[in-house]
Amino acid sequence: MIVGVPKETVPGERRVALVPELVPKLMKASLDVVVQSGAGVAAGFVDPAYAERGARLEPEVFDKADVLLKVQPPTIEEIGRMKEGSVLIGFLQPYADAAAIKALAARKITAFSMELMPRITRAQPMDALSAMSTIAGYKAVLIAASRLPKFFPLLMTAAGTVTPARVFIIGAGVAGLQAIGTAKRLGAVVEAYDTRPAVKEQVESLGARFAELGLETKDAEDKSGYAKGQSEEFYRKQQQIMSKYVTNADVVIPTALVPGQRAPVLITEEMVRGMRPGSVIVDLAAEQGGNCAITEPGKEIVRHGVVIIGPVNLPSTVPFHASEMYAKTVTNYLAHLLKEGRVHLDLDDELTRGPLVTHQGEILYEAVKTTL
C-alpha cells in the first residue's frame, strides 16, 4: 500500500504532512512512502532527507497514493486526481467547504478530518488541533510583544523602573494556556478569562490571575471539553463586565472559538476605543470572523490608536516544528487504522468513526450533513 505526501498548494502554507524521521515508522508497517519532490522544502525538510530514510520522490503523488496525507484540504481539482476509493487524512475544514466534501464522497474517498478527532484519552497522541493551537498561542504573544511599544517585563534600570506590560488572555483552551505561559515567561502581568470555571486552576497554575466576571457559566462546556456557544444576552453582559479588563490591558489576545460556528464577538469597537493608544489586540479567532468586532482576517489595522492584528494560519509561520508535530499526530492516527499493512475500519470504534467524514460514497459525519 502506498502512502503519498503532496506539496501543499494553499497560498502561505509552508507545512508538510510527513517529516523524514517518520518515514521508517511507516515502512516498518509494510507501507511504501512516496513524497512529491519539494514537498518539505518550505518547512526545512529537503528531498534527500526523505530519500535517505527510504521514501521515493515523485513529481506527482495524487494518482499513486492509496493513502494521502495532507495538511490543508485538497482542492476540487486535486480531488479529481485522487484514486477512487483511496484514503485521505488531513485538516478538511468540513464545516466550511461543502463542495470539497461532496466531491470526496462522489469519488468514494474515505476521508478523515483531523480537526474532528474526539477529545478522549486514547486520541491525545493524534490531537493535531491541540498541537497547532500550541503554536498559535505561542506565536500570538511574540507578535504582540514585537508590536507593543513597551517592554513586557519589569526592568530596574539606571534610568528608572520600567513597569511590566499587562496582558489579558480571553479563552483558556490550548492556545490560551500556551499564550499565558509564553507571556509569563516574557515577564508580563497576565490575567485570563474563560467561560468554563474548570480551567481556573490551570490558569492560576501558570501564574496568571483568573478574571471572575460573576456570570452563570454552569452549562458552558460541551461533553468534549470545548466551550459552548452562548446566548446573545450572555455575550452582552460578558462584554459589559469584561470591558474593564480589556481597557486596562496593554495586550489582549482573544482565542474563543465554537466548532462549526462564527467566533463570538467579545470585544466591541467601543471597548477598543477605551484602550490606551499603542495597545495591541492579536485576534486568534480571526479565521472564523474574529472575537473583536473590527478584526480584519489576515490584516493589521489601527483603530482609535489601537493595533488590531487578525493573523491566519499561524502554525505555518513556524513550519519546521509545526510539521514535526502535525506529522506525528497523522502517523499515529494512520497506525491506529492499520491492520496487517492495510487500512481496516472498525466503525464501532469512536476513534475511527469520530473523524470519518466520507466513506463509500456517503457523507457520514452528521454535524457536517446538516450544514450541506
ROMI-703412 format. One line per field, with one value per residue (C-alpha): x, y, z. Coordinates in Angstrom, 3 decimals, always signed. Example, Ala and Ser with C-alpha at 12.3 -4.5 7.8 and 13.67 -1.06 7.14 Angstrom:
! residues 2
x <- c(+12.300,+13.670);
y <- c(-4.500,-1.060);
z <- c(+7.800,+7.140);
END
This chain:
! residues 372
x <- c(+0.000,+1.376,+1.252,+1.533,+2.586,+1.939,+3.283,+0.721,-0.666,-2.708,-1.021,+1.099,+1.046,+4.607,+3.892,+4.209,+2.199,+5.161,+8.726,+11.674,+12.240,+8.780,+9.272,+10.859,+7.875,+5.526,+7.863,+8.072,+4.292,+4.784,+3.880,+5.651,+6.151,+6.028,+6.749,+6.232,+9.520,+9.943,+7.036,+9.016,+11.383,+9.357,+9.404,+13.129,+12.958,+14.792,+14.244,+17.491,+16.424,+13.286,+15.229,+17.846,+15.037,+13.627,+10.935,+10.596,+10.475,+7.994,+6.732,+3.102,+1.526,-2.248,-2.831,-0.470,-1.435,-3.701,-3.476,-2.886,-1.555,-2.234,-2.244,-4.791,-7.984,-7.493,-8.877,-11.640,-9.037,-6.774,-9.701,-10.263,-6.700,-7.041,-7.565,-11.195,-11.669,-8.433,-7.982,-7.363,-6.182,-5.825,-7.454,-10.556,-12.476,-15.739,-17.986,-16.573,-16.033,-19.190,-18.207,-14.998,-16.820,-19.361,-16.547,-14.782,-17.978,-18.560,-15.135,-15.759,-12.797,-12.585,-11.766,-10.717,-10.751,-8.103,-9.932,-12.804,-10.647,-12.641,-11.284,-10.692,-7.563,-6.749,-6.820,-4.271,-1.284,-3.436,-4.737,-3.485,-5.720,-4.191,-0.691,-1.350,-3.119,+0.022,+1.958,-0.724,-0.801,+2.971,+3.307,+0.473,+2.393,+5.570,+3.630,+2.108,+5.498,+7.018,+4.223,+3.726,+5.717,+6.658,+8.754,+6.941,+8.965,+9.594,+13.016,+15.146,+17.488,+19.751,+17.138,+14.426,+11.919,+10.000,+6.650,+5.625,+3.075,-0.412,-1.729,-5.322,-5.994,-9.604,-10.196,-8.050,-8.035,-4.756,-3.915,-4.909,-2.892,+0.156,-0.280,-0.477,+2.681,+4.590,+3.507,+4.510,+7.923,+8.406,+7.657,+4.203,+1.453,-1.183,-4.923,-7.137,-10.819,-12.785,-16.486,-15.516,-14.937,-12.992,-9.990,-9.418,-6.933,-4.962,-4.803,-3.559,-1.026,+0.678,+0.965,-1.897,-4.840,-8.246,-10.765,-14.025,-16.918,-19.690,-21.700,-23.719,-21.473,-22.520,-23.503,-20.502,-18.694,-19.731,-19.066,-15.792,-14.480,-14.889,-16.570,-20.201,-21.819,-23.881,-26.916,-26.708,-27.804,-24.910,-22.391,-23.857,-23.438,-19.995,-18.899,-20.073,-18.198,-15.145,-14.700,-12.597,-10.145,-9.788,-9.289,-6.721,-4.610,-1.697,-2.216,-5.405,-5.316,-8.809,-8.911,-12.593,-13.852,-17.010,-16.666,-18.665,-19.850,-18.716,-16.474,-18.378,-17.793,-16.281,-14.593,-16.751,-15.472,-16.470,-14.134,-11.324,-11.958,-11.424,-7.970,-4.761,-3.129,-0.460,-2.243,-2.352,-5.040,-3.947,-7.193,-6.640,-10.239,-9.711,-10.134,-13.684,-14.644,-12.768,-13.560,-13.071,-15.844,-13.435,-10.853,-9.967,-8.692,-5.142,-4.597,-3.123,-5.160,-5.139,-8.404,-8.651,-4.873,-5.047,-3.238,-5.593,-3.976,-6.003,-3.439,-4.396,-2.623,-0.069,+1.237,+2.553,+4.830,+6.701,+6.730,+9.562,+8.145,+4.550,+5.283,+7.022,+4.102,+1.426,+3.205,+3.395,-0.341,-1.145,+1.182,-0.124,-3.641,-2.690,-1.054,-4.331,-6.179,-3.728,-4.082,-1.525,-0.414,-3.922,-6.405,-9.015,-12.089,-13.830,-16.797,-17.806,-14.559,-15.081,-11.535,-12.165,-15.722,-15.246,-13.083,-14.647,-16.386,-16.920,-16.820,-18.064,-19.783,-21.605,-21.167,-21.139,-20.486,-23.928,-22.897,-21.497,-24.615,-26.749,-24.563,-24.753);
y <- c(+0.000,+3.419,+6.433,+9.686,+13.113,+16.013,+19.537,+21.879,+24.411,+26.781,+30.225,+30.819,+27.188,+26.056,+22.884,+19.327,+16.328,+13.969,+14.652,+12.416,+10.926,+9.305,+7.570,+4.467,+4.153,+3.823,+1.490,-0.717,-1.047,-2.500,+0.756,+2.346,+6.087,+8.412,+12.106,+14.794,+16.455,+19.668,+18.912,+19.619,+22.344,+25.276,+23.619,+22.873,+19.235,+18.729,+15.879,+13.971,+13.738,+11.830,+9.634,+8.769,+7.474,+5.279,+7.411,+7.619,+11.076,+11.618,+14.713,+13.598,+11.577,+12.145,+9.428,+6.952,+7.075,+4.558,+6.780,+10.512,+12.578,+16.307,+19.416,+21.603,+20.335,+19.237,+21.447,+20.144,+19.707,+17.705,+15.510,+14.758,+13.397,+11.118,+7.384,+6.433,+4.569,+5.831,+7.198,+10.860,+12.152,+15.888,+19.086,+19.115,+22.084,+20.186,+22.932,+25.477,+23.568,+21.697,+21.459,+19.580,+17.178,+16.420,+15.856,+13.458,+11.466,+11.389,+9.797,+7.313,+8.687,+7.564,+10.935,+11.617,+15.178,+15.669,+18.591,+16.212,+13.947,+13.078,+14.527,+11.233,+9.953,+7.456,+10.259,+12.524,+11.364,+12.115,+15.534,+17.659,+20.590,+20.952,+20.664,+23.520,+25.593,+25.360,+27.045,+29.681,+30.691,+30.948,+32.945,+35.340,+36.538,+37.046,+39.105,+41.209,+41.750,+42.880,+45.377,+46.782,+49.991,+48.789,+46.110,+43.043,+42.530,+44.699,+46.315,+48.048,+50.343,+53.302,+55.399,+54.238,+51.433,+50.131,+48.661,+45.351,+45.092,+43.920,+41.067,+39.828,+36.403,+35.514,+31.774,+29.207,+26.328,+25.009,+28.233,+30.416,+28.417,+28.498,+32.270,+32.654,+30.627,+32.495,+35.937,+34.994,+33.791,+37.185,+38.860,+40.348,+40.614,+38.234,+37.964,+35.412,+34.583,+31.589,+30.722,+27.270,+27.513,+24.230,+25.893,+28.397,+26.072,+25.614,+29.383,+30.001,+27.156,+29.121,+32.197,+34.212,+35.738,+34.316,+37.067,+36.419,+38.016,+36.620,+35.215,+31.993,+29.508,+26.068,+24.961,+26.481,+23.263,+20.502,+16.797,+17.075,+19.815,+22.634,+25.905,+26.015,+28.894,+31.184,+33.430,+36.986,+38.195,+36.295,+37.837,+41.335,+41.021,+39.495,+42.430,+44.919,+43.263,+42.325,+45.881,+46.975,+44.105,+44.935,+48.669,+48.120,+45.809,+46.695,+43.470,+41.471,+38.023,+36.567,+32.865,+31.931,+29.561,+27.476,+24.496,+24.975,+28.486,+32.081,+33.133,+35.091,+38.844,+39.512,+42.886,+45.697,+48.764,+50.802,+48.666,+49.239,+52.987,+52.788,+51.151,+53.153,+54.295,+51.812,+48.857,+45.656,+43.061,+39.787,+38.071,+34.305,+33.810,+35.890,+32.918,+32.418,+36.075,+37.288,+37.868,+41.605,+43.337,+45.201,+42.492,+42.027,+38.452,+38.390,+42.113,+44.507,+47.672,+50.636,+51.900,+54.529,+54.249,+50.500,+47.958,+45.097,+42.065,+39.235,+36.527,+33.494,+30.131,+30.991,+27.383,+27.830,+30.623,+28.009,+25.376,+23.141,+22.290,+22.604,+19.933,+17.717,+17.948,+17.537,+14.612,+12.749,+13.083,+11.982,+8.964,+7.948,+8.065,+6.093,+3.476,+3.225,+2.476,-0.164,-3.898,-6.142,-3.311,-2.362,+0.254,-1.526,+0.414,-0.529,+1.823,+0.910,+2.458,+6.092,+6.905,+5.675,+6.909,+10.340,+11.983,+9.994,+12.420,+10.409,+6.660,+4.521,+7.459,+8.624,+11.678,+10.120,+12.932,+14.084,+17.599,+18.132,+16.754,+19.424,+22.206,+20.965);
z <- c(+0.000,-0.988,+1.321,-0.617,+0.625,-1.782,-1.674,-0.152,-2.641,-0.452,-0.578,+2.515,+3.642,+4.478,+6.454,+5.158,+6.393,+6.867,+8.029,+7.087,+10.550,+10.425,+7.055,+8.668,+11.006,+8.036,+6.156,+9.226,+8.934,+5.407,+3.633,+0.671,+1.058,-1.954,-1.411,-4.030,-4.923,-2.925,-0.585,+2.574,+1.397,+2.783,+6.214,+6.129,+5.006,+1.703,-0.761,+0.055,+3.718,+2.680,+0.255,+2.908,+5.140,+2.355,+0.697,-3.081,-4.618,-7.453,-9.305,-8.736,-5.906,-6.026,-8.640,-6.924,-3.265,-1.589,+1.488,+1.039,+3.952,+3.723,+5.874,+4.074,+2.394,-1.218,-3.947,-6.202,-8.938,-6.595,-5.533,-9.198,-9.416,-6.376,-6.803,-6.413,-3.146,-1.611,+1.916,+2.825,+6.205,+6.873,+8.081,+5.851,+7.331,+6.719,+8.105,+5.689,+2.454,+1.493,-2.172,-1.341,+0.979,-1.732,-4.238,-1.845,-1.404,-5.158,-5.689,-2.856,-0.898,+2.736,+4.291,+7.872,+9.187,+11.868,+13.491,+14.338,+16.492,+19.631,+22.882,+24.645,+26.339,+23.561,+20.998,+22.671,+20.527,+17.465,+18.543,+15.668,+16.554,+20.013,+18.560,+16.152,+18.819,+20.944,+18.167,+17.587,+21.257,+21.434,+18.241,+19.120,+22.163,+20.150,+17.598,+20.370,+22.041,+18.754,+18.032,+21.553,+22.096,+25.587,+27.258,+28.561,+31.798,+34.845,+34.398,+37.032,+35.130,+35.837,+34.064,+36.416,+36.831,+33.820,+34.787,+33.173,+30.390,+31.271,+29.093,+29.061,+27.508,+26.644,+26.419,+28.225,+25.783,+24.417,+22.559,+25.509,+28.029,+25.773,+25.373,+29.160,+29.688,+26.982,+28.228,+31.793,+30.606,+28.926,+32.256,+31.693,+34.292,+32.926,+33.524,+31.786,+31.453,+30.240,+30.444,+31.762,+35.529,+35.446,+33.779,+36.599,+38.311,+35.066,+34.538,+38.061,+37.847,+35.062,+37.261,+35.783,+37.619,+36.662,+35.926,+37.778,+35.872,+38.059,+35.134,+35.207,+33.359,+34.625,+31.101,+29.329,+28.372,+25.966,+26.534,+24.602,+26.859,+24.303,+25.215,+24.072,+22.270,+24.498,+24.039,+22.753,+26.196,+27.805,+25.425,+26.010,+29.787,+29.326,+27.158,+29.787,+32.653,+30.622,+29.365,+32.369,+31.832,+28.144,+28.652,+31.433,+29.272,+27.014,+25.073,+24.560,+22.963,+22.398,+21.451,+21.751,+19.064,+18.828,+16.425,+13.260,+14.127,+13.684,+16.544,+19.231,+19.327,+22.751,+22.133,+20.758,+18.941,+22.000,+24.130,+21.616,+21.816,+25.582,+25.303,+25.621,+22.346,+21.280,+22.841,+20.779,+20.076,+18.438,+17.488,+17.267,+16.175,+13.024,+10.683,+11.986,+11.850,+14.926,+18.610,+18.053,+16.137,+13.855,+13.192,+9.540,+8.921,+7.596,+8.170,+10.703,+11.172,+13.556,+15.035,+17.770,+18.227,+18.914,+16.723,+15.803,+14.188,+12.662,+11.886,+9.835,+9.784,+12.476,+12.661,+9.126,+10.406,+12.471,+9.724,+10.955,+14.354,+13.145,+10.531,+13.079,+15.491,+12.831,+11.172,+14.474,+15.050,+11.493,+11.521,+14.935,+13.520,+10.418,+12.651,+14.554,+11.302,+10.056,+10.402,+8.682,+6.422,+5.238,+6.393,+8.470,+9.570,+12.795,+12.612,+16.161,+17.396,+18.458,+17.420,+13.880,+13.419,+15.052,+12.354,+9.461,+7.098,+3.918,+3.168,+0.273,-1.366,+1.739,+3.940,+7.407,+9.843,+11.000,+12.023,+8.539,+6.828,+8.452,+7.039,+3.447);
END
